[in-house]
Amino acid sequence: MQPEQSDPHSMATPEALSPPPTLQEAKRGRVLIAACFCVFVSFASIVVYTFGVFLKPVAEAFHWSRAQVSFAFTVAALTIAACSPLLGRLLDRFPARRVVLPCTIVYGIAFGSLAFLTAHLWHFYAVFVVLGIVGNATTQLGYARTISAIFDKQRGRALAALMAGTGFGSMIFPPFAEFLISAYGWRMAYAVLGSIILALGVPPIILFLQEPESSGVFAEPALKEKAGKSIFAPAFLGIAAALLLFSFATNGLNAHWAALLSDHGATVSQIATVLFAAGLATLFAKLSTGYLLDRLHAGRVAALLLTACAIGFVIILLKYQLRLAILSALLVGIGMGAESDAVPYLLTRYFGLTRFGELYGYTWCVYAVAGATGPVAMGAVFDHTGSYQAVLLLSLGLVIAAALIFTLLPSYRLEAYS
């Protein structure tokens, strides 16, 4: 089903629709590649996916409990939830470079400073508060608006390429951090990764990140639709609700997946194989979903791929077999990759670009809160019942509900020049 080309009930106002980008093709490509490099070393790639690698050595070094160390991640997630709408508002008001450059510098320095971590737990938490304040500006949130402004016909594929930066980072940095820790210690690992963030993240922003010369995205305040009105629109509420349900289910599974497999008798190598399959499927979905978004209604695409994710949850509930576990990982990974592509694409189509950053920030707020509570809820159910079965059934229902919500999203229209 093709998205409608003209719909009088479209939620994107004429003022919110951007005129054609004027950046030359080569410049557009450089902007996209620069953004991909930056997202590759972003908070979402390094902090999120290496946190578990550092957890045990840091806990042992200072005789902290794993719960105490883990709480730092919760602190960062909640800080991200609080700060994302503000970051989005800044990205709506100023060119992305002015926001993401200082945030990336602070992020790299803060992460690298963990090499000098002291035995005071508050020190650890304080660094993660700083990471939470600036971290989301280094992720796709900081770049999606610029990419959307310079790509229209190929917007889905361009956003998919941007999201793939995180996918590559999630596959590369955890084993790299493991190698650094085993070879040189956790302090040196923090220092090296912090240096990599600055070396790979800062130069592309300075050299290549630019807005289209006459995109019209930074419109006069009087012409801008208030974000407060948009967040109560049925389309935004639907996107946020689906994201809340899906994030709660999948982040809970991600945090406990290794333990769940271990409880079923999987070996360390089998667990690694299953998790690698999930990461590979997520990356594939990030890259391929964009192609579908450019041709079909994005809500239906998301619903279809989330249905595949739901089937993956069903398989997880079955008796453990390695082949089934790998199949479930592939299906769940497809859903996780599709969601990250579909949400920003849908926001640009329903609401245009003038308030995209702030609206995308609100969806990140929803995602972060659900992502912080999902793992805790899954752990609490396991502690109470001694099994993940009940919470997996709940998660299955949540994914199905999210898919249904995406299916029911209203039509949108494409910009006239697309």
N, C-alpha and C positions, 0 to 999 in steps of 0.2 A: 504494500500500500504506500503510495507516494504521499509526502506531506502536502497539504493544500497550499496552492500558490496564492490564493486570495480568500480571505475569510473575514467578513465584517465583524465577527466576534473575536478576532485575534486579540490577545492580551498585550501585544507589543504596540505602543503608541507610535505615531509617525515621528515624533521627536526623538524616540528612543532608537529608531532604526538608523544605522550608520550608512553614509554614502560609500561608494566603492573605494577601496584602499588605493593609495597612489604609490606605494613603495614598489619599486621594480622587482621583478621576479627574483633576481639574484639576492637583493637586499632582504626580501621576505624570507628566502631560504636561510640566509645567515641569521636572521632574528630567531627563526625556529630552531636552528641547530644550537645557537647560543643558549636559548631557553632550555633545551634538552640537556645540555651540559650542566647547567645550573641546577636543574631538578635532579639530575643524577647524583649530586652531592648534597641534596637538600636534607632538611630535618626528617622528611618522610623516608628517605633512603637510608641514612646513616643512624640517626638517633633511634628511630623506631626499630629497625631491623638488627642493630648491634646491641641493643640494651640487654637482651638476654645473654649475649656472649660475655658481657662485662659483669653481669650480676654476681656470679659465683666468686670470681677473683676479688672483686671489690668487697663483697661481704666477708670473705675470709681475711682480707688484709686488715680490716678494722673491727672484726668480730661483731659485725652487725648481722641481724637476722635477714633472711631473704625478703620477709615481709617489709622490713624497714627500707631496704634498698628498692624494692618494687614500688613503694609508695612514691618515690621520686618520679616515676613514670606517670602515676596518677596525677601528681602535682602539675607536671608539664601538660598533660591532656586537658585538665580543667583550666589551666592558664590559657591554652590555645582556644578553648571554648569561649572564654571571656574576651579574648583579644581579637579573634578573627573578624567579627563585624567591623571593628574599628580599623583594622588593616585594610579590609575591603573598601571602606569609605575613603581611606587615603588613596587607594589605588584608583578609585573613581575620580578623585579630585586632581591628582597629580600624575605625571608620566611615571610608568612603572619603575624606571631606573632610579628615580629619587627615593623610592620606598624600599625596593629590594636590595639596592647596593649597601646602604648602612645596615640593614637587617642581616645581610649575608656576612658582612664583616664582623658584626657583633656575635653572630651565631658561630662562625669559625673560631673566633678568639675564645668564646665561652666554652665551646666543646673542647678545644685544645687545653684550656686551663684546668680541666679535670686531671691532667697529668700532675698537677700540684695540689691535688685534693688532700685535705687534712682529715684528722680523725673526728672532726665535729660533724655530726649528721646534718646540722643546719646548713653547713657549707655545701654539702651535696644537694640539698633541697633548693638552696638559693640559686645555684647554677641552673638547675632545671626550671626554676621560675623564669630566669632570663631566657633560656632556650624556648620556653613556651610563649613568651611575649613576642619574640622576633621570628620564631621558627616557621610559622605558617606562611610568612611572606617569602620564604625561600622555596616553598613547594609550588605546585601548579597554581595555587591561589594567586601567587604573585605574577604569573605569566599568562594565565588563561585569557585574561581580558585583552592583552596586547595581541595574542595569537588570534583571538576571535575577531579583532578589529581589522587585521590584515588578510584574513582568509574568510571567505564566505562560501563559495561553491564547494570548497574542499575543507570546510571548517571541521567536520567530523574527523577526517583523517589527520588534520593538523593537530587537533586536540589529542587524538590517539597517540601521535608521535611524541607529544609533550609528556603524556602520562607514562609512556614507555620508558622515559628516563628513570622514573622511580622503580619501574619493574627491573631494569638492568641493575640499578643500585642495590635492590633488595636481594639479588642473586650474587652479586660480587662482594659487597662489603662485609656480610657476616663471616664467610670463610676467611677473608683477608684479615679481619679483626682477630679471628681465632688464631691465625698464623702469627700475627704480630705479638699477641699475648703470650703464646707458647714460646716464641723465640726471644722476645725482648722485654716482656712484662706488660702489665696493663697500663702503667703510666706512659710508657713509650708509645703504646698503641693509641692512647688518647691524643698524644702530641702529634703523631704522624697523621692521624685522621683529621685533626684540626688543621694541619698544614695543607692537606689535600683539599679541604673545603675552600680555603683561601686561594690556593693555587689554581684550582679548576673552576671555582664559582665566581670569583671577582673579575678576572680579565674579560670574560665574555660579556658581562654586564656593561663594563666600561666601553668596550670596543664596538659591540654590535647591537645591544638592546635599544631599540628606538620605536616610537609610535609612528603610525602612518602620518604623512605630512598634513593631510587635510581630512582626517577620518571623521571629524565632527563628534568624536566621542566625548570630548571635554566641553560639553555644551554649557550655556549660561544656566545658572541655578534656577532661574525662573522657568526654563524649559524642561527641567528635569522632573520626572515623575517621582514622587516621594516613595522611598523604600518602605515606609510604614504602611502605605496603601497596598504595595505589591505583596508583602508577606501575608496578607489576609486574603489574597486571591486564591481561588480554588486550585489553580495549577501549582502555585508555590507550596500551599499546604499539603497537596498530594505528594509532591517531590520530597518535602521534608519528612512526611510521615513514612513514606516508603524507605527513605534513607535511614531513619531512626530504627525501624524494625530490622532492616537488613544489616546495619552496622552492629546492632546488639547481638544478632545471631552469629555473624561471621567473625567478629572480633573475639567473642567468647570462645568459639571453636579454635581460632588461631592460637589463642593463649594456652589452650589445654590440649591441643591436637597431639603433641608428642606424648604427653602423659596418658591420654586416652589410648593411643596405639600401644604404649608400653604395658598398660593394664591388660590389654588383650594378647600380650605375649610377643609383640613385635620386637625384633632385635634393633640395635642402634643403627645398623646399616639399612634395615628396612624402613625405619622411621625417617632416616635421611632421604631415602628414595621417594617416599610418599610426599614429604614436604617439598622436595625438589620438583616433583611432578605438579604440585599445586602452584609453586612459583612460576614454573614454565607455562602452565595454562593461563595464569593471570597475565603474564607478559604477552602471550599470544592473543588473548582476548583484548587487551589494551590496544594492540596494533590493528587487529581485524575489525573490532567493533566500529571504529570510525568510518570504515568503508560502508557499513550497513547504515550508519546514521545519516550519511549523505544521500541515501537512496530511499530509505523507508522512514516511517514515523518513528521517532526516537523512543517514544514510550512503549510502542509495541516491540521494538528491538530489545529494550531493557527487560520487558516482561518475558520474552522468549528465553533470553539467556539466564534470567533469574530462575525460570522454571527448570533449566538444566541444573542449576545450583541446588534446587530443592530435591531433584532426583539424587544428587550426590549425598545429601543429608539422609535420604532414605537408605542408601547403600551403607552409609556409616552405621546405621542402626542394625544392620545384618551381622551375622557371625563373621568374625575377622578372617579374611583371606587376603594375602598380599595383592593379588590381582584386583580384587574388589576394592581394596583400600586405595590403590593407585587410580582406579577408575573414578572413585568418589573424589579424590583429590583433583583430578582433571576437571570434573564437572563443577565442583565448588569454586575452583580457580577461575573458570570461565565466567561465572557469575560475579566474582569479585572484580575482575578486570573490566567487565561490561559496565558495572555501576559507576566506576570512577570516570569513565568516558561520557556516559549518558547524562549525568547530572549537570555539568557545566554547559553541555550542548543544549539541553532543554531550557536552561535559564536564559541563554542568549536568544533562543527562538521565541520564547514567550514574552520576555521583558526587554529585549534589546541590550544595549551596552552601557547606557548612561548610569545605571545603578547595578550593573552586573557584579562588580567587586563586592559591594556591601551584601547583596543577596547571596552570592557565593560564600561569603564569610559566615552568614547565618546558617547555611547548610553545613559548613565545617563545624560550627558550634554544635549543631545537632549530632553530627557524626562523632565529634570528640566526646560528648557526654555519653552517648550510647557505647562508644568504644571503650570508655573508662569503666562503665558499669557492667557491661556484658561479661568480661572475664571474672569480675568479682562475683556476679550472680551465679555463674557456672561453677565456680569454686565452692560457693556456699551450698549449692544443691548437692554437689559431690560430698562435701563434708557431712552433710545431714543424712544423705541416703546411701553413701558408699558407691554410687553409680552415676554415670552421666546420662543414663537412658531418658529420664524424665525431662531434663533440660534440653536434650537433643530433639525430643518430640516437640517441645515448645519452640525451639529454634526452627524446626521444619515448618511449623505453622506460621511463624513470623515471616519466613522467606516467601511462602506461598501468598501471604497477605500483601507483601511488598510487590510481588509480581502482579497481583490483581490490581493494586493501586496504579501501577505504571500503565496497565492496560486501559484503565478508565480515564487517563489524563485527556484533556480536550485537545482539539486540533490546534495547530499553530500555522502561521504563514511565514514564508521565506521573504527576505528582502527582495524588492522589485528587480534589482540587478542580478539576482542569482538565477 
